[in-house]
């Protein structure tokens, strides 16, 4: 199995106080890794370390067999953030323009889409079932539709790995279901490796094939089939903790 990312002996913190200690994690081609944990457990911090946005005090990260400090193949990497929550809906751009923004380095001096660019835009919009919205203003779409457009924007550079930082905040339940269906398509049919931070433990463990549980400065990795919520609570909160079921 091909390793696409390695986190080795990572220590990270602020003001000499570590929030992650001696973290080791391998991610393999074709994985769908869900990263879960309590609020403030450093889930997003771990993701940013993987991407080289944050630099650890100790340890290192390798991405596609290169140390993160030397990695320069960013066209192979996609990133989807919490954009639906903070996106400016008044931004006067069409779906085509938003998706095509990732093609600017391939355009000429005048920055116009040629026939090849437009065909590529249509292809990725078709993958996310948004081809009928190409000329629509992005601000006029629902949160779920906007998220699919941003996924298309990521896909246009043919990424091998897509990182996602809680991309479903502010998205309704129906759109979340469509999102996960799309992720399964990208992962299973297109072979894209997915790494997703999520606060929804129940859902992500049913969708991902591996789960990284972040808490108490540690990361515990399980296959989704072997994931046990009671054991997770103990790993994160300590042996004397237990899961309380609330029924309404």
N, C-alpha and C positions, 0 to 999 in steps of 0.2 A: 504494500500500500504506500503510495507516494505522500510524503510529508510536505505540506505547503506552508506551515507556520509552526515555529517552536518558541515557546516562552521558557527560559531556563534560569532558575535560581533568582527570580526577580524580587527585589525589595524596593518599595516605593512609599514615600511619605512626605509630610510637610513639617517644617520646623523640628527636624530630627525625631519625629514621631511617625513610625511606620503604620500605614493602613493596609499594606500588603506585605507579607513576609514569606520569602523562600518559595515563590510560586513557580511551578513547573507544569507545562501544558503543551501537548502536541495536537495539531489539527491536520487531518489528512484530506486528500483530494476527494471530493464528493460528500464530505461531512455536512450535516446541518447541525451546528452546535448552538444550543440555547444557553445563554448566560443568565442565571437567576440569582436572587438574593434580596434581603431586606433593603429598604430605603437607606441610603448612606453607606452601603456595604462595599462601595468602590467598583461596582459593575461597569459603569461607564469609564471609570479610570482605567480599568484593565483593558477595555477596548481601545482607548486612546494610546496606551502603552504598546499594544499590538500594532497600531498604525504608525508609531513613531512620533505621535503628537506630544506625548509626555515621555520624558527620559527617566528611567529608574535610577536610583542611587547605586544599586548593585544588580548584577545579572545582565542578560541581554535577550534580544528578540531576533530571530531569523525569519525572513519572509521570502518564500520561493527560493530557498537556498542561499539567500544573501543576508548578511547582517543588516538590520534595519537602517543603520547609519549610512550604508552604501547603496541601499535599494533605490533604483531610479525607474522602475518599470510600472509607474503608477497608472498607466492605461489598462493594466491587468487587474486593477483594484477598483471596486465600486464602494461607495459609501452612501448610506441613506440615514439621515438624521431624523429628529423630531420635527420635520418641516411643516407638517400639517398644522401643528399647534402654533408655530410662530410665523407662518407664511403671510405676507402682505397681500390680501385678496384684491387690493386695488391696483396691483402691479399690472400695467397695460401690455401684457405679452400673450401671444397665442400659444396653444399647446405645441405647435410646430416649432416656434421660436425657443420655448423652454427646453424641449428635447434636443433641438439642434445646437444649443449653446455648447454642448460638449464636443462639437465638431469644429469649433472656431479655429483650432490649431491646424486643421486640414484645409481651411478655406484660403482663398487668395486675399489680396490686399483690400478689396472692397467688401469682403465678408458677406457675400451673397451665397445662398444655397444653390448648387447646381443640380442637375438631374440625378446624379449619383447620391448626393447628400439627401435629397428628398426621398429617394427610394429607400435609403437606409432608415430614415425617420419613419416612413410608412411601415417598414418591416418590424421595428421595435414597438411601435404603437399597436400593431396587429398582435404581437406576443402578449401584450397586456390588455387586449380587447378595448383599445381606445382609438382605433383608426378612424372612427366616425366623428371624432372630436378634434381633428387636426387643426381646424381654423377657429376653434372656440377660444375665447379668452380664458386663461387659466383661473382667474378669479371668479368666474361664473360656474365653476365645477364644484361638486360636493367634495368633502374631505377625502373620502375614499377614492374618488376619481382623480383628485390631485395627487394622491399618493401613488397611484398607478402611473401617472405621467412622470413623476420623479423616478420611479423604477425604470421606465422606458429611457429616461435621460441617462441613467446609470448604465443600462444595457447597450447603449449605442457605441460604447468603446470596447465591447466584447470582453467584459471582465471575467477573470477566472475565479475571483473571490469577491463576495459582497459582504461588507460589514454593515450592521444595522443597529442603531442606538434607540431602542424603544420607539420604533416607527409607527406604532398604532395608537399613540396618545392622541386623543381628540377624534378618533375614527369610530363610527358607529359599529354595532355588532355585525350587521350584515356585511359591511365593507371589510371588517376584520376577517370574516370567513372567506370572502373573495381573495383577500390578501394572502392568506395561508394556502389557498388553492393555487394561487400564482407562484408562491414560493416553492411549493411541491413540484410544479411544472419546471421551474428554473433549475431546481436541484436534481430531479430525477430524469428529465428529458434533455436538458441542456448541459448537465454535469457541472453546474456552478456550485462551488463551495460556499455555504452560507454561515455567517456568524452573527447571532442576533441577541442583543440584550433585551430582556423582557421582564416585566413585573408580574405577569400572569403565569404562575408556575404550572397550573393545571393544564392550560392550553398548550404552552410551548413544549411540555414534556410528552404530549401526545403527537406533536408534529416533528420535533427534532429527533435525530437518531442518537445524539449524545447531549448530556446536560452538564454544565459547569456551575456548581453551586458556590457562590461567593459569600463569605461571612466570617467574622472573627479573625480577620486578616489572612484567611486561608482560602484556597480553592479546591473543591473536591469534584472530581469528574466521574460521571457514571454513564453507562449506556442508558437510553431512555427506558428500555425494557426492565432494567434492574433498578431504576430510580424508585426510592421509597420515601414518601413524605415524612414519616415519623423519624427515619434515620437522618434525613436532611435537617429536620428541626434540631436534632441532637448535635449534629456536626456543627451547625451554625450557632446555636444558642447554648450548647452544653448538655451534658448527660442528664441533668435533672429537669430538662424542659420537655414539654409534650405538646401535641397538636390538639387543639380544642375544636370540635365540630359544632358550628352554630346552625341550628335549623330554624327556619322561619315559616 
